[in-house]
């Protein structure tokens, strides 16, 4: 475990997020496994069995044999990639848990900007991070009572083949990121983003998320609905604003969203 170690985290990604912290900060506990089926499934099973899993506790695996993403998609593993999950315990007064996917995205973008500042990494609604417009990570949230398990898979050294979209890893871009170092930076970034979500509200999170997303005007398609439009930012509750050809804006609260073309800065 990394509990008790300290980490200096400096990044402009998500400006203002975690500014209550300065200098060295305490890294949340990180439990490492050589192999498991799914870190999300493991934490869900622990919670279902009545085990207390402290908020911020991370479970990180070297290998996963049954990793999964949104809509039941398989998520292949790779030695040296990041595969980990953590728990958020909902409390009275928390904002809507629907915003936690954005919280996770903000933390992920901050970790990447810290360790790979020269990589063009952009968030895509609702839960992806892309490198040069190509999928590099995934986020999966699952609820168990008043707890939310957040799982993340990040292609650090290899990219799994997916049947419906291209994938990329940081190594493809000539960037080497140590898995354990990435886990520590991500754990701190998520702690900070959660603090902001709870104490400053979802507006601060949506602003930080949008600052790290593909540009306004990027063409998108909502696959399940067969609807095309362009990215028009986020609604106050975190829903996707999709601007249609006639100028009207649709709010998308759930769905699989695809980029219609590679992201280019300034579009």
Secondary structure, DSSP 4 states (H G I P E B T S, - for coil): --TT-EEE----TTTTTTTT--SEEEPPPEEEEEEES-HHHHHHHHHHTT----TT-EEEEEEESS-B-GGG-B----TTSEEEEEEEE--TTPPPGGGHHHHHHHHHHHHHHHH-TTS-EEEETTTEEEETTEEEEEEEEEEETTEEEEEEEE-SS-----SSS-B--GGGGT----HHHHHHHHHHHHHHHHHHHHHH-HHHHHHHHHHTBSPTT-EEEETTTTEEEEEEEE-TTS-EEEE-TTS-EEEESS--EEESS---TT-
